[in-house]
């Protein structure tokens, strides 16, 4: 690139109408001049050939992505991860903010993903290592999206559950049970105090446990539990399937008795979720398979909060995400970033409920609550309820007992003395 | 896990009916005992709690994923990339082959992705670094899929192009031109000898160049080019958009004059592609945005040949992939693995045409041909045709001239002496 070529991909905020641009924060490692590498990054993701041969024109003013801020630091030891790179030269670690004109592609999720995580980003000359750290949308872009239909407020109203976390549980064994015994486990967990008993993200509409049978059995069990406890309950059915079955499975599951639906967001595709959102009569809950494949490493891929924001934009009311503790291999700050991405203002898009999960039980509830810092979260044990030594009702009760203690300012271990379910949970699942 | 727990997730091939299983090759780095880590990897991706509390049952024989082969080597220096890991102990680098029972979820792409790239794979205790290296499907699973409708044979018949590569070109400038001047560039490139003029993967159905206008203008230009040259041509329109518009945009683009369609596979979602395949009247071509985010690093994520296989399974007739040379940051062996994943036998699923691409021109054609080793590939320059100093017709001619030389066994540089378009291409795009 010539100095003029490079200059055409740099701009000051005051030069742009920022409502026309999505802002992208990247970190990257480059070989050669960081300012040129950043210009390539903009060029490749927007207009790499900005004029026809033999015609005096320049598409950059309207169509080019532009560098707004760039910081760089030398890395004398070279790239942090071994990679192929055609450009030779000193290596720098950089942070850049880029303004990408959303008029290039419009308010479409597949085209957005292609622009901000596509060939232009991952094949920019001189930049073999890059990570999309965050994304910000102007109101002009957000206005085309519905976002969550129920959100946190709507979910709380449905459950009549206020000023406390929402208590989920993943029915286990997750795979292998037919509908009736599977429903019995859900029933027990509701009696014990769960708000939401859910299918595992791996449980599909499968011959040995068809969705129709499962939703009917769980729906019936749910209504019995509601009658016996006097409080509303939710059966969260997994309808993850081919996209052209989502609407049909929505209708089937809801008609039979499911009153919230789980979708594995990235395996199905966010666009399929946005389609389902337009049709949905019940809350939609996201699960996180596949996301770790591109979000775990600190120096490459995409920060998981970007995916959280996109899931909220697509219309999920609840986002289940890898939670706290080394078991889930996610730095605490990253979990908090994802929690915040659910809760913080996002133009007209309503907040969604964050559910940081993974190997939870009565023993981990207080820690999760302290870290999240408010009650607007969901808590989703699996074996912590359904592997409880006294069974699922006791497992669910142990969670509610732990919350009673936390809400009352009593140490959980102290509360356990007079509450055998909680005591058994701490014995089975607490730190040895 | 107890020794018995671990043993329940290991098996010999002769113990299993392999038609019931998908085979997965992973590499991973683990802390602690590799045999236990591999058992966790199976457990987490299938049935992590294989019995109800208080009931004597075991879902593992039917529902558990099982280790078939495991090799491990100590890594005294620890993990190759810094990561969080809850398990302490010596680090090993491992290769494992796992049999995963596809009856757990059925022949559904989102559920397949959830199983083989989901929470179970990326959150197995002790395994913070893992890469899905390859996947093999039994006929019982493949039989539920259509695969490519036209494939290589069908595409060649449509173009009447045999015993040579298929010549694509990405119309540039990719972003910013309205339909008429954009079509004029396509027209010129067909006259010069391209088989297929294509939209860039970033070009959407956008107000400044609506798909209807573009397909009409390019369709008309294509028919003129076919009349003037006497050979069939293809306009490849990008219909990447929200999944619920794919069928509508297919019908619109084809009615107006497009005769093949481009879809950004992973941003749209493979399930959306499988849906489109059932409806499609023209060949479907995949582009690769987003894939590098989870496939570039040697020690993490997923090998891109897995995605190639899934794109073929979803029904693409052509798969465009990052090609050879350091510009595309993809090791040569990986490109060849992806090429082979298109061409090699896959049960009843027809081969699809591999198009290894990236900064190609007449100067790179011979190298690509020698590396692929046969004529069953597509070649897809962008600037190599549309940035040719003599214009797109000359750019396309330079590609055909390069192929004439290769096919006749004449050195390309020698052929260039009497062919000014080829000479200009080598001057502009050849190694300086």
Interface residues (C-beta under 8 A of the other chain):
Chain A: X45 X46 X47 X48 X49 X50 X51 X52 X53 X54 X59 X62 X63 X81 X82 X83 X84 X85 X86 X103 X104 X105 X106 X108 X109 X110 X111 X113 X114 X115 X117 X118 X119 X120 X122 X123 X125 X128 X172 X173 X174 X175 X176 X177 X181 X185 X201 X202 X204 X205 X206 X207 X208 X240 X241 X242 X243 X244 X264 X266 X267 X268 X269 X270 X271 X272 X274 X275 X287 X288 X289 X290 X292 X293 X294 X296 X297 X298 X300 X301 X302 X322 X325 X326 X327 X328 X329 X330 X331 X358 X382 X383 X386 X387 X388 X389 X390 X391 X392
Chain B: X45 X46 X47 X48 X49 X50 X51 X52 X53 X54 X59 X62 X63 X81 X82 X83 X84 X85 X86 X103 X104 X105 X106 X108 X109 X110 X111 X113 X114 X115 X117 X118 X119 X120 X122 X123 X125 X128 X172 X173 X174 X175 X176 X177 X181 X185 X201 X202 X204 X205 X206 X207 X208 X240 X241 X242 X243 X244 X264 X266 X267 X268 X269 X270 X271 X272 X274 X275 X287 X288 X289 X290 X292 X293 X294 X296 X297 X298 X300 X301 X302 X322 X325 X326 X327 X328 X329 X330 X331 X358 X382 X383 X386 X387 X388 X389 X390 X391 X392
